[in-house]
């Protein structure tokens, strides 16, 4: 979901053959982890899919450790970078995604009790960091000199999406926690749902204004248009999980219209991406934008399909997952090749 989006390449000092160790690297963890969790939540049984999904979750765990070590050893936090700082939303979402995968899939290896413990720790850490990021990064953006209209990319959504991921993953964790903490946790999830939904709507509105007034912008920013799907798809998932069995109608009243918007945005973003690719869309870490946001729409659609029993939604969830898996395989292979050859 990431990379340096809004500045000329000449303004970025990167050592040849070396990927900058910034918070954007955590997008690879998010993109890998969402493939596993999306597979676990599909409303149909596919023979052999769960063991494969568990291996993908394990790969996300390894990636999380490796990226965290590299990031910490680099000792550069990028908080003063007006572009890279936006991607501080990626580390908390990486923690939350791996935690959810542990609960859904990792328990096959480590047992349910250990999985709940690991997920709880990662959820608390990811939520705390995500709430700090959701306030700190917009604050620093507001209090510094504003950039031009072309600087408004999908990357601006990154700092405000983590609370929505906390809402959905917290609701997923809810049934496994003591009854005494469930009411407060549900209220916290609902509050974080509101934080992210309203903040994301403000950013999406400004992004729409930039697109309709100034056009697409540089090719390197086009993949970040897919980030819009992140808060939308994750909000559908959160609404489904928070509603539970007793408030299914409320989840549908929100989820179905939101899914309609997500499908509209997929069509628009796909058309703009294809148009840009015809004239040149060089590979970079921004291509991870094709994974996690789409994965959130898969989980949201799967939740709606399970709740309604709709064959159409079931087919849609499977088709979206197939697209997600293809995108992840493409981006993962090209990222690995770029790191190995020093061409990324």
C-alpha positions in Angstrom: 0.0 0.0 0.0 2.9 2.3 0.0 6.1 3.9 -1.0 7.0 7.5 -1.5 4.1 8.9 -3.4 4.1 12.6 -3.8 7.6 13.9 -4.3 9.9 13.8 -7.3 12.3 10.9 -7.4 15.2 13.4 -7.2 14.1 14.4 -3.7 14.5 10.9 -2.3 17.9 9.8 -1.3 17.9 6.0 -1.4 21.0 3.8 -1.4 21.2 1.9 -4.7 20.0 -1.7 -4.5 18.5 -1.1 -1.0 14.8 -0.7 0.0 14.2 2.2 2.3 13.4 0.9 5.8 10.4 3.0 6.4 6.9 2.2 7.9 5.8 1.5 4.4 7.5 -1.9 4.5 4.8 -3.1 6.9 2.4 -3.1 3.9 3.8 -6.4 2.9 2.8 -7.9 6.2 -0.7 -6.4 5.9 -1.1 -7.7 2.3 0.1 -11.2 3.2 -1.9 -11.4 6.4 -5.2 -10.4 4.7 -4.9 -13.2 2.2 -4.8 -15.7 5.1 -7.7 -14.1 7.0 -9.8 -13.7 3.9 -9.3 -17.3 3.0 -10.4 -18.4 6.5 -13.6 -16.4 6.3 -14.8 -17.5 2.8 -18.5 -18.6 2.9 -17.6 -21.8 1.0 -15.4 -24.8 1.8 -12.5 -25.2 -0.6 -10.6 -28.5 0.0 -7.0 -27.8 1.0 -7.5 -24.0 1.3 -7.2 -23.8 5.1 -3.7 -25.5 5.3 -2.5 -23.2 2.6 -4.0 -20.2 4.3 -2.3 -21.2 7.6 1.1 -21.3 5.8 0.4 -17.8 4.4 -0.4 -16.6 7.9 2.9 -18.1 9.1 4.7 -16.2 6.3 3.0 -13.0 7.6 4.4 -13.8 11.0 7.9 -14.2 9.7 7.5 -11.0 7.6 6.3 -9.1 10.7 9.4 -10.1 12.7 11.8 -9.5 9.9 10.4 -6.1 8.9 10.2 -5.0 12.6 13.8 -5.9 13.2 15.0 -4.1 10.1 12.9 -1.0 10.8 14.1 -0.7 14.4 17.7 -1.3 13.4 17.5 1.4 10.8 16.7 3.9 13.5 14.8 6.2 11.2 11.2 7.0 12.2 10.3 9.3 9.2 7.9 11.3 11.3 9.1 14.6 9.7 8.7 13.2 6.2 5.4 14.6 4.9 4.9 11.5 2.7 6.5 8.6 4.5 4.9 9.6 7.8 1.5 8.9 6.4 2.4 5.2 6.3 2.7 5.0 10.0 -0.7 3.5 9.7 0.8 0.3 8.3 2.6 -1.0 11.5 -0.5 -1.1 13.7 -2.5 -2.7 10.9 0.2 -5.3 10.4 0.0 -6.2 14.1 -3.8 -6.4 14.0 -3.9 -8.5 10.9 -1.4 -11.0 12.1 -3.3 -11.2 15.4 -6.6 -11.9 13.7 -4.8 -14.6 11.6 -3.5 -16.2 14.7 -7.0 -16.5 16.1 -8.5 -17.8 12.9 -5.7 -20.0 11.7 -2.8 -20.1 14.0 -4.8 -21.9 16.6 -4.6 -25.0 14.4 -0.9 -25.1 15.4 -0.7 -23.5 18.8 -4.1 -24.2 20.3 -7.0 -21.9 21.0 -5.9 -20.6 24.4 -2.4 -19.5 23.1 -4.0 -18.0 20.0 -6.4 -15.9 22.1 -3.5 -14.7 24.2 -1.3 -13.8 21.2 -4.2 -12.1 19.5 -5.0 -10.1 22.6 -1.5 -8.9 23.0 -1.2 -7.9 19.3 -4.6 -6.3 19.4 -3.8 -4.1 22.4 -0.4 -3.1 20.9 -1.9 -2.4 17.5 -4.8 -0.5 18.8 -2.7 1.7 21.1 -0.3 2.5 18.3 -3.1 3.0 15.8 -4.9 5.5 18.0 -1.7 7.5 18.5 -1.1 7.4 14.8 -4.7 8.4 13.9 -4.2 11.6 16.0 -0.5 12.4 15.7 0.0 12.1 11.9 -3.0 14.3 10.9 -2.0 16.8 13.6 1.5 17.0 12.1 0.1 17.3 8.7 -2.3 20.1 9.7 0.3 22.1 11.6 2.9 22.0 8.8 2.8 23.9 5.5 0.2 22.4 3.3 1.3 20.6 0.1 -0.2 21.2 -3.3 -3.4 19.4 -4.5 -1.4 16.7 -6.1 -0.1 15.6 -2.7 -3.6 14.3 -1.8 -3.3 10.6 -2.6 -4.9 7.5 -1.2 -1.9 7.3 1.1 -3.5 10.0 3.2 -6.0 7.4 4.4 -3.3 5.2 6.0 -3.2 7.0 9.4 -7.0 6.9 10.0 -7.7 3.3 9.0 -6.1 1.5 11.9 -9.0 2.2 14.4 -11.4 0.5 11.9 -9.2 -2.5 11.8 -9.2 -2.5 15.6 -13.0 -2.4 15.5 -13.3 -5.4 13.3 -10.5 -7.5 14.9 -11.7 -6.5 18.4 -15.2 -7.8 17.6 -13.6 -11.0 16.3 -11.8 -11.4 19.6 -14.8 -10.5 21.7 -16.4 -14.0 22.1 -13.2 -15.4 23.4 -12.8 -12.9 26.3 -14.3 -12.9 29.8 -17.9 -11.8 29.9 -17.0 -8.9 32.2 -14.9 -7.1 29.6 -17.2 -7.7 26.6 -19.6 -4.7 27.0 -16.7 -2.2 27.3 -14.8 -3.8 24.5 -17.9 -3.6 22.2 -18.3 0.1 23.1 -14.7 0.7 22.3 -15.0 -1.0 18.9 -18.1 1.0 18.1 -16.2 4.2 19.0 -13.2 3.3 16.9 -15.6 2.5 14.0 -16.9 6.1 14.2 -13.4 7.6 14.4 -12.2 5.9 11.3 -15.4 6.1 9.3 -15.8 9.9 9.6 -12.1 10.6 9.2 -11.9 8.4 6.1 -14.9 10.0 4.6 -13.2 13.4 4.9 -10.1 12.2 3.2 -12.0 10.4 0.5 -14.0 13.6 -0.2 -10.8 15.5 -0.7 -9.3 12.8 -2.8 -12.4 12.8 -5.1 -12.0 16.6 -5.4 -8.4 16.2 -6.5 -9.3 13.6 -9.0 -12.1 15.5 -10.6 -10.3 18.9 -10.5 -6.6 18.0 -11.2 -6.8 14.5 -12.8 -5.1 11.3 -11.9 -1.7 12.7 -11.1 1.7 10.9 -11.3 1.6 7.2 -12.3 3.2 6.2 -9.0 0.2 7.4 -7.0 -2.4 5.5 -9.0 -2.2 2.2 -7.1 -2.9 4.1 -3.9 -6.4 4.8 -5.2 -7.2 1.3 -4.1 -6.6 2.2 -0.5 -10.0 3.8 -0.5 -11.4 0.2 -0.3 -9.6 -0.3 3.0 -11.8 1.7 5.4 -14.9 0.8 3.3 -14.4 -3.0 3.2 -13.1 -3.1 6.8 -16.2 -1.2 8.0 -18.5 -3.8 6.4 -16.5 -6.5 8.2 -16.7 -4.6 11.5 -20.4 -3.9 11.2 -21.0 -7.6 10.6 -18.9 -8.8 13.5 -20.2 -6.1 16.0 -23.8 -6.8 15.1 -23.6 -10.4 16.1 -26.6 -12.7 15.6 -29.2 -10.4 17.2 -28.7 -7.3 15.1 -28.3 -8.7 11.6 -30.6 -6.2 10.0 -28.5 -3.3 11.2 -25.4 -4.9 9.7 -27.2 -5.4 6.4 -28.6 -1.8 6.3 -25.0 -0.5 6.5 -23.1 -3.3 4.8 -25.0 -3.7 1.6 -24.9 0.0 0.6 -21.2 0.2 1.6 -20.5 -2.9 -0.5 -22.2 -1.1 -3.4 -19.8 1.8 -3.1 -16.9 -0.6 -2.8 -17.8 -2.2 -6.1 -18.2 1.2 -7.7 -14.7 2.2 -6.5 -13.2 -1.1 -7.7 -14.6 -0.4 -11.2 -13.3 3.2 -11.2 -9.9 2.3 -9.7 -9.5 -0.6 -12.1 -10.3 1.6 -15.1 -7.8 4.3 -14.0 -5.1 1.6 -13.3 -5.5 0.0 -16.7 -5.4 3.4 -18.4 -2.2 4.3 -16.5 -0.6 0.9 -17.2 -1.0 1.5 -20.9 1.4 4.4 -20.7 3.6 3.0 -18.0 3.1 1.8 -14.4 6.5 0.9 -13.1 6.6 -1.6 -10.2 7.2 -0.2 -6.7 5.9 -0.9 -3.2 2.8 1.1 -4.0 1.6 -2.1 -5.7 0.8 -3.6 -2.3 -2.2 -1.3 -2.5 -3.7 -4.0 -4.7 -3.8 -6.4 -1.8 -5.0 -5.4 1.7 -7.8 -3.0 0.6 -9.2 -5.7 -1.7 -8.9 -8.2 1.1 -11.1 -6.1 3.4 -13.8 -6.2 0.7 -13.4 -9.9 0.6 -13.9 -10.3 4.3 -16.8 -7.9 4.3 -18.5 -9.6 1.4 -18.0 -13.0 3.0 -19.6 -11.7 6.2 -22.7 -10.5 4.3 -22.9 -13.8 2.3 -22.8 -15.8 5.5 -25.4 -13.6 7.2 -27.8 -13.6 4.2 -27.1 -17.0 2.6 -27.1 -15.2 -0.7 -25.6 -17.3 -3.6 -24.7 -14.1 -5.5 -22.7 -12.7 -2.6 -21.0 -16.0 -2.1 -19.9 -16.1 -5.7 -18.8 -12.5 -5.5 -16.7 -13.2 -2.3 -15.0 -16.1 -4.1 -14.3 -14.0 -7.2 -12.9 -11.2 -5.2 -10.7 -13.6 -3.3 -9.4 -15.1 -6.5 -8.4 -11.6 -7.6 -6.8 -10.9 -4.3 -4.8 -14.1 -4.4 -3.6 -13.3 -8.0 -2.6 -9.8 -7.0 -0.8 -10.9 -3.9 1.2 -13.6 -5.8 2.2 -11.0 -8.4 3.2 -8.3 -6.0 5.0 -10.8 -3.6 7.1 -12.3 -6.4 8.0 -8.9 -7.9 8.9 -7.6 -4.5 11.1 -10.5 -3.7 12.7 -10.3 -7.1 13.3 -6.5 -6.7 14.9 -7.0 -3.2 17.1 -9.9 -4.5 18.3 -8.0 -7.6 18.5 -4.5 -6.1 16.2 -3.1 -8.7 13.3 -2.2 -6.4 
